[in-house]
Amino acid sequence: MSHKYIIIVGCGRLGTILVNRLSRLGHSIVIIDKDTGAFEGLSSDFSGFTIGGDAAESSVLQNAKINKADMFYALTNNDNTNLMLAQIAKDIYKVPFVIARVNDPQRDIVYKNLNINTICPIIIAADELIKRTEG
Amino acid sequence: MSHKYIIIVGCGRLGTILVNRLSRLGHSIVIIDKDTGAFEGLSSDFSGFTIGGDAAESSVLQNAKINKADMFYALTNNDNTNLMLAQIAKDIYKVPFVIARVNDPQRDIVYKNLNINTICPIIIAADELIKRTEG
């Protein structure tokens, strides 16, 4: 494993669990959320930075040193926000590895057509359930 | 693949995508939801049965022929409902294979301690993101 600098937007359930695990794996993390109360779920040994603010504002992303990021994960509950943030990170700041969370499975294809890497928890869960059904 | 009789409760995003895929794979499906409008997302070639009703009522489960089910998936958006339904299916009706959806990752351990098989889309998504980060 190589050490990576990762920016994550959205400290909901997925963001929180991921940040805690990535931080424990030794990666450098910046987590951004509009609601600073969302950071309360971070574990006490989280060693990264938190930024309370709107990631759609370029000052917030610059504050997060996005130009140095190896990875950028847009994990908010809003699909449009995630798509927009992923495009900004990819096209404007040239972050090498970008993923957008897709909450609505029907939109997953649309994002893929836009050449945005996605993660759709519902589709992955369905894949897993199919596997367990057939297994 | 062997043909299975599967009862699914909750026709939300996960239930819908799963039912459509399992039906296409040739399994016999009964999908139950309180809100019959939820069935509108089922594909036109869905060949199973839909039941509009509250699965917590034994008449609804009996109507679904739960005593013949090979598998029972509780996939509503409510963790308590899913846990209760899974316990009913497992302990009262002796369904051989039961899974409860867990929306709150922190409850996953609790369910496992109760010996209920779970699927938590958020935990699976986090696992997948860790894999992609490290990969």
Interface residues (C-beta under 8 A of the other chain):
Chain A: M1 K4 I6 R13 L14 I17 L18 R21 L22 L25 H27 M71 Y73 I99 R101 D104 P105 I119 C120 P121 I122 I123 I124 A125 A126 E128 L129 I130 R132 T133 E134
Chain B: M1 K4 I6 R13 L14 I17 L18 R21 L22 L25 H27 M71 Y73 I99 R101 N103 D104 P105 I119 C120 P121 I122 I123 I124 A125 A126 E128 L129 I130 R132 T133 E134
